[in-house]
């Protein structure tokens, strides 16, 4: 069974729900690649060393410190982080309930599962079912490790999910990208183009089945690695291919209508043939 990050409570109004917090993420499936020195393919390591003496420092001797003056530090332990605010470090404090659709996708960060603690099952179920019935999510503050997060509390099946949120100050405003507004508003889309695009969306509509989607790029990369091993190209740096659009790499003029018609036609060709309706017998 996975290890919980902490045991605490969800607090809303005068109600406290004992819970345990678990990470909802599995270990990354990203390939474990080693950094190498291109000159002799020697592994490049990460070194922890004392900047004053130059000596290596083992993990057991490393502590966290805050520099309150130039060269002077306050050493902090896990107990110091807890004592800074004992209640906040063990509480999911709900401060408001909002409509789920009001939270833009860019705000969502990391998911966690909240599991009911002993004697907290009924209050847990009450909060879960209330959120479902109201169609709301709880906005809460929570301390995870050494940082306070803003979070959304959402019902998912029989569980409550705590999804940390980015603060507004952590997100760039679109205006900061320096894209002229005219370039976004300028292109005119015809009613016919929208109609064809809607037909394509309807043809591609399906039920959400997350288990149907796999990381195919990882498999492709492993196949590429195996190909290089079989060819004896284990120490060779693969050179980039030339741009298929030509050396200039110029932008192409896109005929949206032609592409949409072709896409809709392709979806129709792939669709299974319907059986003809049976003719009714004359009475």
C-alpha positions in Angstrom: 0.0 0.0 0.0 1.4 3.5 -0.8 2.5 5.7 2.0 0.4 8.7 3.0 2.0 12.1 3.0 0.2 13.2 6.2 -2.8 12.6 8.4 -5.0 15.6 9.2 -8.6 16.8 8.6 -10.8 18.7 6.1 -12.3 21.7 7.7 -15.4 23.5 6.5 -17.5 25.6 8.9 -17.5 23.7 12.2 -17.2 20.3 10.5 -13.9 18.4 10.7 -13.3 15.3 8.5 -10.3 13.1 9.5 -8.4 12.2 6.3 -5.1 10.9 5.0 -3.4 12.5 2.0 -1.9 10.3 -0.8 -0.2 11.2 -4.0 -2.4 10.4 -7.0 0.6 10.2 -9.4 2.5 7.1 -10.3 6.2 7.1 -10.8 7.1 8.7 -14.2 7.4 6.4 -17.2 9.9 8.7 -18.7 13.0 6.8 -19.9 15.9 7.0 -17.4 18.6 8.5 -19.5 22.2 9.0 -18.3 24.0 12.3 -18.9 27.3 11.6 -20.7 30.5 13.5 -21.6 30.4 13.7 -25.4 34.2 13.4 -25.6 34.6 10.0 -23.9 31.0 9.0 -23.0 31.9 9.0 -19.3 28.8 9.4 -17.1 28.3 13.0 -15.8 27.4 12.9 -12.1 25.6 15.3 -9.7 28.0 16.3 -6.9 27.0 17.7 -3.5 30.0 19.5 -2.0 30.8 22.1 0.6 31.4 25.4 -1.3 33.8 26.6 1.5 36.0 23.5 1.9 35.3 21.8 -1.5 34.7 18.5 0.3 31.9 16.1 -0.6 28.8 16.2 1.8 26.7 13.0 2.4 22.9 13.3 2.5 22.9 12.6 6.2 24.8 15.8 6.9 22.7 18.1 4.8 20.2 20.4 6.5 18.0 23.3 5.3 18.8 26.9 6.2 17.4 30.4 5.7 20.0 33.2 5.1 18.8 36.0 7.3 22.0 38.1 6.9 24.8 37.8 4.4 26.5 34.5 5.3 24.4 33.9 8.4 21.7 31.1 8.4 18.9 29.8 10.6 18.8 26.0 10.4 15.3 24.6 10.0 14.2 21.0 10.7 11.0 19.2 9.7 9.7 19.9 13.3 10.3 23.7 12.7 8.2 23.5 9.5 5.4 21.8 11.5 5.6 24.2 14.4 5.4 27.3 12.2 1.6 26.6 12.1 0.6 23.2 13.5 -3.1 23.5 12.4 -2.3 24.7 8.9 0.2 21.9 8.3 -2.4 19.2 9.0 -5.6 20.8 7.7 -7.4 21.2 4.4 -9.1 24.5 5.1 -12.1 25.0 2.8 -12.6 28.8 2.3 -15.2 28.8 -0.5 -17.3 26.7 -2.8 -17.3 27.6 -6.6 -18.6 26.3 -9.9 -16.2 23.7 -11.4 -16.3 25.4 -14.8 -15.1 28.7 -13.3 -11.5 27.3 -12.7 -9.5 27.6 -15.9 -7.4 24.4 -16.8 -4.1 26.4 -16.5 -4.7 26.7 -12.7 -4.7 22.9 -12.1 -1.4 21.5 -11.0 -1.0 18.2 -9.0 -3.7 15.7 -7.9 -3.9 13.9 -4.5 -6.3 11.4 -3.0 -8.0 12.1 0.3 -8.9 8.9 2.2 -11.2 9.0 5.3 -9.6 8.4 8.6 -11.1 6.4 11.5 -14.5 7.5 12.5 -14.5 10.0 9.7 -16.3 7.9 7.0 -19.8 9.5 7.5 -18.6 13.1 7.4 -16.4 12.2 4.4 -19.4 10.7 2.5 -21.5 13.7 3.5 -19.0 16.2 2.0 -18.5 14.1 -1.1 -22.3 13.7 -1.9 -22.9 17.4 -1.1 -20.3 18.5 -3.6 -21.8 16.1 -6.2 -25.4 17.4 -5.6 -24.4 21.1 -5.6 -22.1 20.7 -8.6 -19.5 22.7 -6.7 -15.8 22.3 -5.8 -14.3 23.4 -2.5 -11.5 26.0 -2.7 -9.0 25.3 0.1 -5.6 26.1 1.5 -3.3 23.2 2.5 0.4 22.8 3.5 2.2 20.0 1.7 5.8 19.5 2.9 7.2 23.0 3.2 4.7 25.1 1.2 1.2 26.3 1.4 -0.9 25.6 -1.6 -4.3 26.8 -2.9 -6.3 23.7 -3.9 -9.6 22.4 -5.3 -11.5 19.7 -3.5 -13.5 17.6 -6.1 -15.6 14.4 -5.8 -14.4 11.5 -8.1 -16.5 8.4 -7.8 -16.3 7.3 -4.1 -13.3 9.5 -3.4 -12.4 13.1 -2.8 -9.5 14.4 -4.9 -7.4 17.4 -3.8 -5.9 19.1 -6.8 -3.4 21.8 -6.0 -3.9 25.0 -7.9 -1.4 27.6 -9.2 -1.8 31.1 -7.7 -2.9 33.8 -10.2 0.6 35.5 -9.8 2.2 32.3 -11.0 0.5 32.4 -14.4 1.5 34.6 -17.3 -1.2 36.9 -18.7 -1.7 36.2 -22.5 -0.9 39.9 -23.1 2.7 39.2 -21.9 3.4 37.0 -25.0 3.6 40.1 -27.2 1.2 38.7 -29.8 -0.7 41.5 -31.5 -4.4 41.3 -30.9 -5.0 41.9 -34.6 -3.3 38.6 -35.5 -5.8 36.7 -33.3 -9.0 38.7 -34.3 -8.0 39.4 -37.9 -8.7 36.0 -39.6 -12.3 35.7 -40.7 -13.9 32.3 -40.4 -16.8 31.5 -42.7 -20.0 29.9 -41.6 -19.3 27.0 -44.1 -15.9 26.4 -42.5 -17.5 26.2 -39.0 -20.2 23.9 -40.3 -17.6 21.5 -41.8 -15.4 21.7 -38.6 -18.5 20.9 -36.4 -19.2 17.8 -38.6 -15.7 16.6 -38.1 -16.0 17.1 -34.3 -19.2 15.1 -34.3 -17.7 12.3 -36.4 -14.8 12.1 -33.9 -17.0 12.3 -30.8 -16.4 9.4 -28.3 -16.8 8.5 -24.6 -13.8 9.5 -22.4 -11.8 6.3 -21.8 -8.5 7.4 -20.2 -7.2 3.8 -20.2 -7.3 3.7 -24.0 -4.5 6.2 -24.3 -0.9 5.1 -24.0 2.5 6.8 -24.2 3.4 5.5 -27.7 6.4 7.9 -28.0 8.2 6.0 -25.2 7.7 2.7 -27.2 8.9 4.4 -30.4 12.0 5.8 -28.6 12.8 2.3 -27.2 12.5 0.9 -30.8 14.9 3.6 -32.0 17.4 2.7 -29.3 17.1 -1.0 -30.2 17.6 -0.1 -33.9 20.8 1.8 -33.1 22.1 -1.1 -30.9 21.6 -3.7 -33.7 23.3 -1.4 -36.2 26.3 -0.9 -33.9 25.6 2.9 -33.6 25.9 2.9 -29.9 28.4 5.8 -29.7 27.3 7.7 -32.8 25.5 11.1 -32.6 22.5 11.0 -35.0 22.5 14.1 -37.2 19.3 16.0 -37.8 17.3 15.4 -41.0 16.8 18.2 -43.5 13.4 20.0 -43.2 11.1 18.3 -45.7 9.6 21.7 -46.6 13.0 22.7 -47.9 16.0 24.7 -46.7 13.9 27.9 -46.4 11.3 26.2 -44.2 8.7 28.6 -45.5 5.1 28.7 -44.3 2.6 27.1 -46.6 -0.7 28.6 -47.6 -3.4 26.4 -46.1 -6.7 25.7 -47.8 -8.9 25.1 -44.7 -12.0 24.0 -46.7 -10.1 21.4 -48.7 -8.5 20.0 -45.5 -11.9 19.9 -43.7 -13.7 18.2 -46.6 -10.8 15.6 -46.8 -11.0 15.0 -43.0 -14.7 14.5 -43.0 -14.5 12.2 -46.0 -11.8 10.1 -44.4 -13.9 9.7 -41.2 -16.9 8.5 -43.3 -14.7 5.9 -45.1 -13.5 4.5 -41.8 -17.0 4.3 -40.3 -18.6 0.8 -40.3 -21.2 0.2 -43.0 -24.8 0.4 -41.8 -27.2 -2.4 -42.6 -30.0 -1.4 -44.9 -33.4 -1.2 -43.2 -35.7 -4.2 -43.7 -38.7 -3.6 -45.9 -42.0 -4.0 -44.2 -44.2 -6.8 -45.6 -47.5 -5.7 -47.0 -50.5 -6.6 -44.8 
